């Protein structure tokens, strides 16, 4: 049976970050994965906090954290750890030559695929939308046959967000991709990653794009976690280049995943892929091993510590077959929901308040050990991170990757 210092279960952003922090500390880390997490759905932005209580945007991410109720994961973990986690992530990005910009003391603004301005915290350089506030001429680039990217809607919304006194120009580019279907942003990104595709695109933009303008594209500037295409296009067109957020599959989420996997490989993290964790061996409030299953057989893995990053309801880390009985299937950690049917969700899905179902999860102490229904430690060598945690609505707050990052950092620093 294989023995590690720590086993991380889950390969989403929280899982990869927990493995990265543990490995940086010199721990022997095994990462158990079943799939590739939700990175194709991930914007790649690190939202820390935008709307802590209601639909009012807080002054800064740190101000938003200070306004939260005590049950929120950030409040349990503390602002010092939030700052340290942000610092660790930015240092990791620098080491991997894909630096992110931002801090917890100021919102960064990005342009969404609909042309609205969204606050966030940590941003890759290709998406720093503040430049739109400064430049007078914005050029919106669309691609024929690209699904779900409508530059006419973007222009209308940008005019509302930034004002009609700016100059807005729209350009459609033909990508010579013989796919026999509509194209995704990843198709365009792979095309631009080739010399032929890049030159074809550049030829259509030259003579139309004016110097010193801002060229706004969907997430298509390559699939690798680097700024090579972004830097080259800025130089060739003599203007600012900006990517928007976008609908899945998200190129920037996949760039983030590639960067983190590169870091884990350099730090000798053992990855066990396509292995579903089906149970655990527990004695005296301590987990001794977990059991995995793949197509061939079952296998046990031992460790001194375990980090549970299985993605809540979205990743199957929390399950509900009969309302309101919710279970965590690996360690059988209690999950409390005491409300009735009418308390499960707000009447309106897009409500002005947080959704009760989104805040359901595992209750933990400040070190992220799971607690039982009486508030006692349930397993003293297991830590719960990311969307398995109770007390926050990642979508409403715009805090998803932030809570994942900070809880992963706290868990990996707690042993």
Secondary structure, DSSP 4 states (H G I P E B T S, - for coil): -EEEEEEEE--SHHHHHHHHHHHHTT--EEEE-SS-TTGGG--S-B---S-SSSSSPPSSHHHHHHTS-TTSHHHHH-HHHHHHHHHHHHHHHHHTT--EE-BTTB-EEEE-TTS-EEEESBEEGGG-TTHHHH-SEEEEEEETTBTT--HHHHHHHHHHHH-TTSEEEEEEE------SSPBPHHHHHHHHTSHHHHHHHHHHHTTTSPTT-EEEE-S-S-SSSS-HHHHHHHHHHTSEEEEPP-SSS-HHHHHHHHHHHHHHHHTT-EEE-S-EEEEEEEETTEEEEEEEE-SS-EEEEEEEEEEE---HHHHTSSEEEETTEEE-TTT--B------GGGSS-SSSS-SS--GGGG-SB-B-TT-BBB-TTS-BS-TTEEE-GGGBSS--HHHHT-HHHHHHHHHHHHHT--
